[in-house]
């Protein structure tokens, strides 16, 4: 099964009940764009997506 992305914060997750970042429980397999954030404070993408924790995120989640 394809990994899923959190609808709230776009974190990529696999088989979890709640998102490790925002504790949300709504996930979608319909996402596009894979971005790995290592340094959220210095990453422009992280700022644009309001990412505060390092990890893998989807650019777009449906
Ligand atoms: Zn989340």
PDB file of the backbone (N, CA, C, O) and the ligand in Angstrom, with CONECT records:
HET     ZN  A 101       1
ATOM      1  N   UNK A   1       0.833  -1.200   0.000  1.00  0.00           N
ATOM      2  CA  UNK A   1       0.000   0.000   0.000  1.00  0.00           C
ATOM      3  C   UNK A   1       0.870   1.253   0.000  1.00  0.00           C
ATOM      4  O   UNK A   1       1.926   1.303   0.630  1.00  0.00           O
ATOM      5  N   UNK A   2       0.407   2.230  -0.704  1.00  0.00           N
ATOM      6  CA  UNK A   2       1.140   3.490  -0.769  1.00  0.00           C
ATOM      7  C   UNK A   2       1.077   4.207   0.581  1.00  0.00           C
ATOM      8  O   UNK A   2       0.112   4.088   1.336  1.00  0.00           O
ATOM      9  N   UNK A   3       2.126   4.940   0.843  1.00  0.00           N
ATOM     10  CA  UNK A   3       2.119   5.703   2.086  1.00  0.00           C
ATOM     11  C   UNK A   3       1.058   6.794   2.025  1.00  0.00           C
ATOM     12  O   UNK A   3       0.646   7.232   0.950  1.00  0.00           O
ATOM     13  N   UNK A   4       0.641   7.209   3.180  1.00  0.00           N
ATOM     14  CA  UNK A   4      -0.395   8.231   3.232  1.00  0.00           C
ATOM     15  C   UNK A   4       0.151   9.531   3.788  1.00  0.00           C
ATOM     16  O   UNK A   4       1.191   9.564   4.444  1.00  0.00           O
ATOM     17  N   UNK A   5      -0.567  10.588   3.512  1.00  0.00           N
ATOM     18  CA  UNK A   5      -0.155  11.897   4.007  1.00  0.00           C
ATOM     19  C   UNK A   5      -1.231  12.471   4.915  1.00  0.00           C
ATOM     20  O   UNK A   5      -2.426  12.337   4.651  1.00  0.00           O
ATOM     21  N   UNK A   6      -0.794  13.102   5.970  1.00  0.00           N
ATOM     22  CA  UNK A   6      -1.721  13.750   6.901  1.00  0.00           C
ATOM     23  C   UNK A   6      -2.383  14.928   6.198  1.00  0.00           C
ATOM     24  O   UNK A   6      -1.704  15.750   5.582  1.00  0.00           O
ATOM     25  N   UNK A   7      -3.699  15.010   6.290  1.00  0.00           N
ATOM     26  CA  UNK A   7      -4.408  16.090   5.609  1.00  0.00           C
ATOM     27  C   UNK A   7      -4.147  17.447   6.260  1.00  0.00           C
ATOM     28  O   UNK A   7      -4.275  18.490   5.619  1.00  0.00           O
ATOM     29  N   UNK A   8      -3.789  17.419   7.506  1.00  0.00           N
ATOM     30  CA  UNK A   8      -3.614  18.671   8.236  1.00  0.00           C
ATOM     31  C   UNK A   8      -2.220  19.265   8.037  1.00  0.00           C
ATOM     32  O   UNK A   8      -2.084  20.428   7.656  1.00  0.00           O
ATOM     33  N   UNK A   9      -1.182  18.459   8.298  1.00  0.00           N
ATOM     34  CA  UNK A   9       0.173  19.019   8.253  1.00  0.00           C
ATOM     35  C   UNK A   9       1.016  18.449   7.117  1.00  0.00           C
ATOM     36  O   UNK A   9       2.174  18.834   6.951  1.00  0.00           O
ATOM     37  N   UNK A  10       0.435  17.521   6.320  1.00  0.00           N
ATOM     38  CA  UNK A  10       1.101  16.952   5.147  1.00  0.00           C
ATOM     39  C   UNK A  10       2.225  15.974   5.455  1.00  0.00           C
ATOM     40  O   UNK A  10       2.950  15.577   4.543  1.00  0.00           O
ATOM     41  N   UNK A  11       2.390  15.583   6.685  1.00  0.00           N
ATOM     42  CA  UNK A  11       3.404  14.616   7.041  1.00  0.00           C
ATOM     43  C   UNK A  11       3.125  13.274   6.360  1.00  0.00           C
ATOM     44  O   UNK A  11       1.984  12.812   6.341  1.00  0.00           O
ATOM     45  N   UNK A  12       4.164  12.651   5.803  1.00  0.00           N
ATOM     46  CA  UNK A  12       3.997  11.333   5.196  1.00  0.00           C
ATOM     47  C   UNK A  12       4.069  10.283   6.305  1.00  0.00           C
ATOM     48  O   UNK A  12       5.015  10.263   7.093  1.00  0.00           O
ATOM     49  N   UNK A  13       3.090   9.440   6.355  1.00  0.00           N
ATOM     50  CA  UNK A  13       3.059   8.420   7.396  1.00  0.00           C
ATOM     51  C   UNK A  13       2.694   7.075   6.790  1.00  0.00           C
ATOM     52  O   UNK A  13       2.125   7.012   5.700  1.00  0.00           O
ATOM     53  N   UNK A  14       3.020   6.005   7.496  1.00  0.00           N
ATOM     54  CA  UNK A  14       2.581   4.691   7.057  1.00  0.00           C
ATOM     55  C   UNK A  14       1.989   3.933   8.237  1.00  0.00           C
ATOM     56  O   UNK A  14       2.652   3.709   9.250  1.00  0.00           O
ATOM     57  N   UNK A  15       0.749   3.549   8.085  1.00  0.00           N
ATOM     58  CA  UNK A  15       0.065   2.752   9.093  1.00  0.00           C
ATOM     59  C   UNK A  15       0.146   3.298  10.512  1.00  0.00           C
ATOM     60  O   UNK A  15       0.714   2.663  11.400  1.00  0.00           O
ATOM     61  N   UNK A  16      -0.406   4.440  10.709  1.00  0.00           N
ATOM     62  CA  UNK A  16      -0.510   4.973  12.068  1.00  0.00           C
ATOM     63  C   UNK A  16      -1.951   5.408  12.303  1.00  0.00           C
ATOM     64  O   UNK A  16      -2.695   5.672  11.358  1.00  0.00           O
ATOM     65  N   UNK A  17      -2.327   5.476  13.555  1.00  0.00           N
ATOM     66  CA  UNK A  17      -3.681   5.904  13.887  1.00  0.00           C
ATOM     67  C   UNK A  17      -3.772   7.417  14.008  1.00  0.00           C
ATOM     68  O   UNK A  17      -4.791   8.026  13.683  1.00  0.00           O
ATOM     69  N   UNK A  18      -2.683   8.009  14.484  1.00  0.00           N
ATOM     70  CA  UNK A  18      -2.682   9.461  14.575  1.00  0.00           C
ATOM     71  C   UNK A  18      -1.343  10.007  14.105  1.00  0.00           C
ATOM     72  O   UNK A  18      -0.307   9.354  14.229  1.00  0.00           O
ATOM     73  N   UNK A  19      -1.386  11.190  13.577  1.00  0.00           N
ATOM     74  CA  UNK A  19      -0.186  11.820  13.031  1.00  0.00           C
ATOM     75  C   UNK A  19       0.824  12.114  14.149  1.00  0.00           C
ATOM     76  O   UNK A  19       0.454  12.653  15.191  1.00  0.00           O
ATOM     77  N   UNK A  20       2.098  11.759  13.932  1.00  0.00           N
ATOM     78  CA  UNK A  20       3.108  12.005  14.962  1.00  0.00           C
ATOM     79  C   UNK A  20       3.404  13.493  15.156  1.00  0.00           C
ATOM     80  O   UNK A  20       3.978  13.887  16.171  1.00  0.00           O
ATOM     81  N   UNK A  21       3.018  14.307  14.196  1.00  0.00           N
ATOM     82  CA  UNK A  21       3.323  15.740  14.293  1.00  0.00           C
ATOM     83  C   UNK A  21       2.153  16.519  14.891  1.00  0.00           C
ATOM     84  O   UNK A  21       2.310  17.220  15.891  1.00  0.00           O
ATOM     85  N   UNK A  22       0.976  16.391  14.270  1.00  0.00           N
ATOM     86  CA  UNK A  22      -0.140  17.246  14.702  1.00  0.00           C
ATOM     87  C   UNK A  22      -1.238  16.466  15.415  1.00  0.00           C
ATOM     88  O   UNK A  22      -2.242  17.042  15.834  1.00  0.00           O
ATOM     89  N   UNK A  23      -1.046  15.144  15.552  1.00  0.00           N
ATOM     90  CA  UNK A  23      -2.020  14.280  16.231  1.00  0.00           C
ATOM     91  C   UNK A  23      -3.334  14.161  15.482  1.00  0.00           C
ATOM     92  O   UNK A  23      -4.325  13.663  16.017  1.00  0.00           O
ATOM     93  N   UNK A  24      -3.335  14.621  14.241  1.00  0.00           N
ATOM     94  CA  UNK A  24      -4.542  14.501  13.442  1.00  0.00           C
ATOM     95  C   UNK A  24      -4.781  13.050  13.050  1.00  0.00           C
ATOM     96  O   UNK A  24      -3.865  12.228  13.102  1.00  0.00           O
ATOM     97  N   UNK A  25      -5.992  12.743  12.663  1.00  0.00           N
ATOM     98  CA  UNK A  25      -6.302  11.353  12.324  1.00  0.00           C
ATOM     99  C   UNK A  25      -6.917  11.231  10.940  1.00  0.00           C
ATOM    100  O   UNK A  25      -7.562  10.229  10.632  1.00  0.00           O
ATOM    101  N   UNK A  26      -6.724  12.236  10.109  1.00  0.00           N
ATOM    102  CA  UNK A  26      -7.260  12.206   8.761  1.00  0.00           C
ATOM    103  C   UNK A  26      -6.113  12.117   7.760  1.00  0.00           C
ATOM    104  O   UNK A  26      -5.290  13.026   7.651  1.00  0.00           O
ATOM    105  N   UNK A  27      -6.077  10.995   7.027  1.00  0.00           N
ATOM    106  CA  UNK A  27      -4.986  10.782   6.081  1.00  0.00           C
ATOM    107  C   UNK A  27      -5.524  10.556   4.689  1.00  0.00           C
ATOM    108  O   UNK A  27      -6.666  10.136   4.505  1.00  0.00           O
ATOM    109  N   UNK A  28      -4.686  10.839   3.712  1.00  0.00           N
ATOM    110  CA  UNK A  28      -5.082  10.657   2.323  1.00  0.00           C
ATOM    111  C   UNK A  28      -3.973   9.966   1.544  1.00  0.00           C
ATOM    112  O   UNK A  28      -2.794  10.267   1.726  1.00  0.00           O
ATOM    113  N   UNK A  29      -4.357   9.042   0.682  1.00  0.00           N
ATOM    114  CA  UNK A  29      -3.377   8.390  -0.192  1.00  0.00           C
ATOM    115  C   UNK A  29      -3.212   9.195  -1.470  1.00  0.00           C
ATOM    116  O   UNK A  29      -2.374   8.878  -2.314  1.00  0.00           O
ATOM    117  N   UNK A  30      -4.016  10.234  -1.603  1.00  0.00           N
ATOM    118  CA  UNK A  30      -3.962  11.085  -2.792  1.00  0.00           C
ATOM    119  C   UNK A  30      -3.097  12.302  -2.524  1.00  0.00           C
ATOM    120  O   UNK A  30      -3.584  13.387  -2.206  1.00  0.00           O
ATOM    121  N   UNK A  31      -1.792  12.085  -2.664  1.00  0.00           N
ATOM    122  CA  UNK A  31      -0.898  13.226  -2.449  1.00  0.00           C
ATOM    123  C   UNK A  31       0.163  13.261  -3.526  1.00  0.00           C
ATOM    124  O   UNK A  31       0.424  12.265  -4.200  1.00  0.00           O
ATOM    125  N   UNK A  32       0.768  14.421  -3.674  1.00  0.00           N
ATOM    126  CA  UNK A  32       1.790  14.606  -4.712  1.00  0.00           C
ATOM    127  C   UNK A  32       2.969  15.387  -4.153  1.00  0.00           C
ATOM    128  O   UNK A  32       2.822  16.252  -3.290  1.00  0.00           O
ATOM    129  N   UNK A  33       4.136  15.055  -4.672  1.00  0.00           N
ATOM    130  CA  UNK A  33       5.322  15.811  -4.286  1.00  0.00           C
ATOM    131  C   UNK A  33       5.861  15.327  -2.963  1.00  0.00           C
ATOM    132  O   UNK A  33       5.150  15.312  -1.958  1.00  0.00           O
ATOM    133  N   UNK A  34       7.118  14.932  -2.964  1.00  0.00           N
ATOM    134  CA  UNK A  34       7.715  14.383  -1.764  1.00  0.00           C
ATOM    135  C   UNK A  34       8.862  15.300  -1.355  1.00  0.00           C
ATOM    136  O   UNK A  34       9.775  15.548  -2.142  1.00  0.00           O
ATOM    137  N   UNK A  35       8.814  15.788  -0.155  1.00  0.00           N
ATOM    138  CA  UNK A  35       9.869  16.681   0.289  1.00  0.00           C
ATOM    139  C   UNK A  35      10.377  16.239   1.665  1.00  0.00           C
ATOM    140  O   UNK A  35       9.598  15.965   2.578  1.00  0.00           O
ATOM    141  N   UNK A  36      11.700  16.181   1.783  1.00  0.00           N
ATOM    142  CA  UNK A  36      12.287  15.818   3.067  1.00  0.00           C
ATOM    143  C   UNK A  36      12.838  17.085   3.715  1.00  0.00           C
ATOM    144  O   UNK A  36      13.703  17.760   3.156  1.00  0.00           O
ATOM    145  N   UNK A  37      12.333  17.389   4.880  1.00  0.00           N
ATOM    146  CA  UNK A  37      12.773  18.577   5.606  1.00  0.00           C
ATOM    147  C   UNK A  37      13.737  18.159   6.710  1.00  0.00           C
ATOM    148  O   UNK A  37      13.382  17.379   7.594  1.00  0.00           O
ATOM    149  N   UNK A  38      14.952  18.682   6.654  1.00  0.00           N
ATOM    150  CA  UNK A  38      15.945  18.338   7.673  1.00  0.00           C
ATOM    151  C   UNK A  38      16.166  19.480   8.665  1.00  0.00           C
ATOM    152  O   UNK A  38      16.508  19.265   9.828  1.00  0.00           O
ATOM    153  N   UNK A  39      15.963  20.677   8.173  1.00  0.00           N
ATOM    154  CA  UNK A  39      16.178  21.834   9.027  1.00  0.00           C
ATOM    155  C   UNK A  39      15.030  22.829   8.820  1.00  0.00           C
ATOM    156  O   UNK A  39      15.163  23.786   8.057  1.00  0.00           O
ATOM    157  N   UNK A  40      13.918  22.600   9.493  1.00  0.00           N
ATOM    158  CA  UNK A  40      12.697  23.383   9.264  1.00  0.00           C
ATOM    159  C   UNK A  40      12.916  24.893   9.386  1.00  0.00           C
ATOM    160  O   UNK A  40      12.274  25.668   8.677  1.00  0.00           O
ATOM    161  N   UNK A  41      13.807  25.312  10.269  1.00  0.00           N
ATOM    162  CA  UNK A  41      13.976  26.750  10.480  1.00  0.00           C
ATOM    163  C   UNK A  41      14.706  27.426   9.334  1.00  0.00           C
ATOM    164  O   UNK A  41      14.582  28.636   9.143  1.00  0.00           O
ATOM    165  N   UNK A  42      15.464  26.654   8.573  1.00  0.00           N
ATOM    166  CA  UNK A  42      16.214  27.256   7.466  1.00  0.00           C
ATOM    167  C   UNK A  42      15.629  26.923   6.119  1.00  0.00           C
ATOM    168  O   UNK A  42      16.073  27.471   5.110  1.00  0.00           O
ATOM    169  N   UNK A  43      14.643  26.040   6.063  1.00  0.00           N
ATOM    170  CA  UNK A  43      14.086  25.616   4.789  1.00  0.00           C
ATOM    171  C   UNK A  43      12.924  26.507   4.366  1.00  0.00           C
ATOM    172  O   UNK A  43      11.972  26.713   5.119  1.00  0.00           O
ATOM    173  N   UNK A  44      13.021  27.031   3.146  1.00  0.00           N
ATOM    174  CA  UNK A  44      11.936  27.872   2.655  1.00  0.00           C
ATOM    175  C   UNK A  44      10.674  27.061   2.413  1.00  0.00           C
ATOM    176  O   UNK A  44       9.559  27.538   2.625  1.00  0.00           O
ATOM    177  N   UNK A  45      10.870  25.820   1.962  1.00  0.00           N
ATOM    178  CA  UNK A  45       9.704  24.960   1.743  1.00  0.00           C
ATOM    179  C   UNK A  45       8.994  24.702   3.065  1.00  0.00           C
ATOM    180  O   UNK A  45       7.766  24.742   3.147  1.00  0.00           O
ATOM    181  N   UNK A  46       9.781  24.438   4.088  1.00  0.00           N
ATOM    182  CA  UNK A  46       9.202  24.186   5.402  1.00  0.00           C
ATOM    183  C   UNK A  46       8.415  25.402   5.873  1.00  0.00           C
ATOM    184  O   UNK A  46       7.333  25.271   6.444  1.00  0.00           O
ATOM    185  N   UNK A  47       8.966  26.580   5.628  1.00  0.00           N
ATOM    186  CA  UNK A  47       8.268  27.794   6.035  1.00  0.00           C
ATOM    187  C   UNK A  47       6.968  27.961   5.266  1.00  0.00           C
ATOM    188  O   UNK A  47       5.932  28.325   5.823  1.00  0.00           O
ATOM    189  N   UNK A  48       7.054  27.682   3.957  1.00  0.00           N
ATOM    190  CA  UNK A  48       5.868  27.840   3.114  1.00  0.00           C
ATOM    191  C   UNK A  48       4.767  26.875   3.531  1.00  0.00           C
ATOM    192  O   UNK A  48       3.582  27.199   3.460  1.00  0.00           O
ATOM    193  N   UNK A  49       5.173  25.689   3.967  1.00  0.00           N
ATOM    194  CA  UNK A  49       4.180  24.683   4.349  1.00  0.00           C
ATOM    195  C   UNK A  49       3.904  24.702   5.845  1.00  0.00           C
ATOM    196  O   UNK A  49       3.118  23.901   6.351  1.00  0.00           O
ATOM    197  N   UNK A  50       4.554  25.621   6.545  1.00  0.00           N
ATOM    198  CA  UNK A  50       4.395  25.742   8.002  1.00  0.00           C
ATOM    199  C   UNK A  50       4.803  24.459   8.727  1.00  0.00           C
ATOM    200  O   UNK A  50       4.139  24.010   9.661  1.00  0.00           O
ATOM    201  N   UNK A  51       5.922  23.881   8.265  1.00  0.00           N
ATOM    202  CA  UNK A  51       6.436  22.664   8.881  1.00  0.00           C
ATOM    203  C   UNK A  51       7.393  23.038  10.003  1.00  0.00           C
ATOM    204  O   UNK A  51       8.285  23.868   9.828  1.00  0.00           O
ATOM    205  N   UNK A  52       7.194  22.415  11.154  1.00  0.00           N
ATOM    206  CA  UNK A  52       8.038  22.764  12.290  1.00  0.00           C
ATOM    207  C   UNK A  52       8.896  21.595  12.768  1.00  0.00           C
ATOM    208  O   UNK A  52       9.791  21.768  13.595  1.00  0.00           O
ATOM    209  N   UNK A  53       8.617  20.418  12.247  1.00  0.00           N
ATOM    210  CA  UNK A  53       9.409  19.249  12.631  1.00  0.00           C
ATOM    211  C   UNK A  53      10.057  18.652  11.395  1.00  0.00           C
ATOM    212  O   UNK A  53       9.463  18.651  10.316  1.00  0.00           O
ATOM    213  N   UNK A  54      11.281  18.141  11.550  1.00  0.00           N
ATOM    214  CA  UNK A  54      11.916  17.534  10.385  1.00  0.00           C
ATOM    215  C   UNK A  54      11.242  16.219  10.047  1.00  0.00           C
ATOM    216  O   UNK A  54      10.643  15.573  10.907  1.00  0.00           O
ATOM    217  N   UNK A  55      11.347  15.827   8.779  1.00  0.00           N
ATOM    218  CA  UNK A  55      10.716  14.599   8.359  1.00  0.00           C
ATOM    219  C   UNK A  55      10.296  14.684   6.904  1.00  0.00           C
ATOM    220  O   UNK A  55      10.699  15.596   6.182  1.00  0.00           O
ATOM    221  N   UNK A  56       9.482  13.727   6.479  1.00  0.00           N
ATOM    222  CA  UNK A  56       9.038  13.675   5.085  1.00  0.00           C
ATOM    223  C   UNK A  56       7.621  14.209   4.970  1.00  0.00           C
ATOM    224  O   UNK A  56       6.742  13.861   5.759  1.00  0.00           O
ATOM    225  N   UNK A  57       7.416  15.060   3.974  1.00  0.00           N
ATOM    226  CA  UNK A  57       6.112  15.672   3.804  1.00  0.00           C
ATOM    227  C   UNK A  57       5.689  15.643   2.346  1.00  0.00           C
ATOM    228  O   UNK A  57       6.515  15.540   1.439  1.00  0.00           O
ATOM    229  N   UNK A  58       4.386  15.736   2.145  1.00  0.00           N
ATOM    230  CA  UNK A  58       3.838  15.848   0.793  1.00  0.00           C
ATOM    231  C   UNK A  58       3.601  17.310   0.483  1.00  0.00           C
ATOM    232  O   UNK A  58       3.198  18.086   1.349  1.00  0.00           O
ATOM    233  N   UNK A  59       3.858  17.682  -0.773  1.00  0.00           N
ATOM    234  CA  UNK A  59       3.619  19.068  -1.154  1.00  0.00           C
ATOM    235  C   UNK A  59       2.128  19.356  -1.255  1.00  0.00           C
ATOM    236  O   UNK A  59       1.642  20.409  -0.843  1.00  0.00           O
ATOM    237  N   UNK A  60       1.421  18.377  -1.818  1.00  0.00           N
ATOM    238  CA  UNK A  60      -0.008  18.564  -2.006  1.00  0.00           C
ATOM    239  C   UNK A  60      -0.759  17.357  -1.488  1.00  0.00           C
ATOM    240  O   UNK A  60      -0.376  16.220  -1.763  1.00  0.00           O
ATOM    241  N   UNK A  61      -1.807  17.588  -0.754  1.00  0.00           N
ATOM    242  CA  UNK A  61      -2.637  16.497  -0.259  1.00  0.00           C
ATOM    243  C   UNK A  61      -4.093  16.786  -0.625  1.00  0.00           C
ATOM    244  O   UNK A  61      -4.614  17.876  -0.391  1.00  0.00           O
ATOM    245  N   UNK A  62      -4.720  15.779  -1.200  1.00  0.00           N
ATOM    246  CA  UNK A  62      -6.126  15.953  -1.553  1.00  0.00           C
ATOM    247  C   UNK A  62      -7.024  15.397  -0.479  1.00  0.00           C
ATOM    248  O   UNK A  62      -8.247  15.456  -0.606  1.00  0.00           O
TER     249      UNK A  62
HETATM  250 ZN    ZN A 101      -0.373  15.853  10.785  1.00  0.00          ZN
END
